[in-house]
Structures are given as C-alpha cells and as structure tokens.
Amino acid sequence: MSSSDSNKSPTITFVTSNKKKRLLVVDGYVFQKNKSTEKVTYWICEEKMCSIGVHLTNNDSFIKFTKSSYTHMPAPEKLEIRKMLLDVKNRVNRETTAVGKLYTEEISRANLSTTALAIANTAKEASM
C-alpha cells in the first residue's frame, strides 16, 4: 500500500482457514481476527513480522489501516491453494473417494496459476 492508495477503499473479501476460522483478505493480503468490540473488529496481518492491521466495522465495512506499508508482498498463489484445499476438505467430508483422487480432481478443476501449481503439494503428499 502506498500513500496514493490510501484514498481508495480496499477490496475486501473473506476466506475460511483450515481450522474453519474466518480470515480477512484485503487487496491480496490475509489478516486474522485479533479482537472485536461493539463497533470495531481488529485484524492483524497473518505474516507475523508485518505490523499492519485493519479496522472494520462489525458489518465488515473498512475503517482504516493501522500502518502505511507492508513488510512483504502479497501471495495470491497462497490464496488460490487455500481455496482449493477447502474444496478438497469439503469433498473429503462428503464423499468416500480416496483423498489423493479428490485432491488431483480439485487441483485440475481449480485452474491454478503456474506459481500456485509449483508450490502446491503433490497428491501423494496431500493424502498423508
């Protein structure tokens, strides 16, 4: 985020973690819920060395960032993989098909970027 970006409202979405926790995604950066009050929910960057935080209203409207710059680049491929793994997990809970087969099917269906494919586990690793 640069100072010229501070005037525009960021793009906010949510994803679910492996532990079924809600995660905030702001312009490709992932945040974990830190705490909330009656009016504000406080989020911290999931990268431990990054000190940026986000404040949202309790109905998920953006209020502000707590710092002006990130200490790292966004990792959109991690989000791609996280979403694909959630699909695999949902299918594992619903179907009796082998995990490796489900993983292979979902990785094909997900249309992952080249970078995401390079860092994704193999089906054999995923089934362990």
C-alpha positions as CSV (number, residue, x, y, z in Angstrom):
1,M,0.0,0.0,0.0
2,S,1.4,3.4,-0.9
3,S,0.3,6.8,0.2
4,S,-1.6,7.3,-3.2
5,D,-3.5,4.1,-2.4
6,S,-4.7,5.4,1.0
7,N,-7.6,7.4,-0.6
8,K,-9.3,4.5,-2.3
9,S,-11.3,1.9,-0.4
10,P,-9.6,-1.5,-0.5
11,T,-11.1,-4.7,-1.9
12,I,-12.3,-6.8,1.0
13,T,-13.2,-10.5,0.9
14,F,-13.2,-13.3,3.3
15,V,-11.9,-16.9,3.2
16,T,-12.1,-19.8,5.7
17,S,-8.9,-21.2,7.3
18,N,-8.2,-24.9,7.7
19,K,-9.4,-24.5,11.2
20,K,-12.7,-23.0,10.0
21,K,-11.8,-19.5,11.2
22,R,-12.8,-16.5,9.1
23,L,-9.9,-14.7,7.5
24,L,-10.0,-11.2,6.0
25,V,-8.4,-10.7,2.6
26,V,-7.6,-7.1,1.7
27,D,-6.1,-6.4,-1.7
28,G,-4.5,-9.9,-1.6
29,Y,-3.1,-9.7,1.9
30,V,-4.5,-12.1,4.6
31,F,-5.5,-11.0,8.1
32,Q,-6.5,-12.9,11.2
33,K,-9.1,-11.6,13.6
34,N,-7.4,-10.2,16.7
35,K,-10.3,-8.9,18.7
36,S,-13.6,-7.1,18.4
37,T,-15.6,-4.6,20.4
38,E,-19.3,-3.5,20.0
39,K,-18.4,-1.3,17.0
40,V,-15.0,-2.4,15.6
41,T,-13.3,-5.6,14.6
42,Y,-9.5,-5.5,14.7
43,W,-7.5,-7.7,12.2
44,I,-3.7,-8.3,12.1
45,C,-1.6,-9.5,9.2
46,E,-1.1,-13.2,9.1
47,E,2.6,-12.7,8.4
48,K,4.0,-12.4,11.9
49,M,6.8,-9.9,11.0
50,C,4.3,-7.5,9.4
51,S,2.8,-4.8,11.7
52,I,-0.1,-3.7,9.5
53,G,-3.6,-4.1,10.9
54,V,-7.0,-3.3,9.6
55,H,-10.1,-2.0,11.4
56,L,-13.5,-2.9,10.1
57,T,-17.0,-2.1,11.4
58,N,-18.9,-5.0,12.8
59,N,-20.8,-5.2,9.5
60,D,-17.4,-5.6,7.6
61,S,-17.1,-2.1,6.3
62,F,-13.5,-0.8,6.0
63,I,-12.5,1.9,8.5
64,K,-8.7,2.2,8.3
65,F,-5.3,0.6,8.2
66,T,-3.0,0.9,11.3
67,K,0.2,1.4,9.3
68,S,1.1,2.8,5.9
69,S,3.2,0.0,4.3
70,Y,3.5,-3.8,4.3
71,T,6.8,-5.6,5.0
72,H,6.1,-8.2,2.4
73,M,4.5,-8.8,-1.0
74,P,1.0,-10.3,-1.3
75,A,1.0,-14.0,-2.1
76,P,-2.1,-14.6,-4.3
77,E,-1.0,-18.1,-5.0
78,K,-1.3,-19.0,-1.3
79,L,-5.0,-17.8,-1.5
80,E,-5.5,-20.0,-4.6
81,I,-4.2,-23.0,-2.8
82,R,-6.1,-22.2,0.4
83,K,-9.4,-22.1,-1.6
84,M,-8.6,-25.3,-3.5
85,L,-7.7,-27.1,-0.2
86,L,-11.0,-26.0,1.3
87,D,-12.8,-27.5,-1.7
88,V,-10.8,-30.8,-1.2
89,K,-11.7,-30.8,2.6
90,N,-15.4,-30.3,1.9
91,R,-15.4,-33.2,-0.6
92,V,-13.5,-35.4,1.8
93,N,-16.2,-34.8,4.4
94,R,-19.0,-35.6,1.9
95,E,-17.5,-38.4,-0.2
96,T,-15.8,-41.8,0.2
97,T,-13.4,-41.2,-2.7
98,A,-9.7,-41.5,-1.9
99,V,-8.2,-38.2,-0.7
100,G,-5.4,-38.4,-3.4
101,K,-8.0,-38.7,-6.1
102,L,-10.1,-35.9,-4.8
103,Y,-7.0,-33.7,-4.5
104,T,-6.0,-34.5,-8.1
105,E,-9.5,-33.7,-9.3
106,E,-9.7,-30.4,-7.4
107,I,-6.2,-29.2,-8.4
108,S,-7.3,-29.8,-12.1
109,R,-10.6,-28.0,-11.5
110,A,-9.1,-25.0,-9.7
111,N,-7.2,-23.7,-12.7
112,L,-4.3,-22.6,-10.5
113,S,-1.6,-20.2,-11.7
114,T,1.8,-21.6,-12.6
115,T,3.2,-20.3,-9.3
116,A,0.5,-21.9,-7.3
117,L,0.9,-25.2,-9.0
118,A,4.7,-25.1,-8.3
119,I,4.1,-24.7,-4.6
120,A,1.1,-27.0,-4.2
121,N,1.7,-30.4,-2.7
122,T,1.6,-33.5,-4.9
123,A,-1.4,-35.8,-4.5
124,K,0.7,-38.2,-2.6
125,E,1.8,-35.6,-0.1
126,A,-1.7,-34.3,0.3
127,S,-3.1,-37.8,1.1
128,M,-0.6,-38.2,4.0
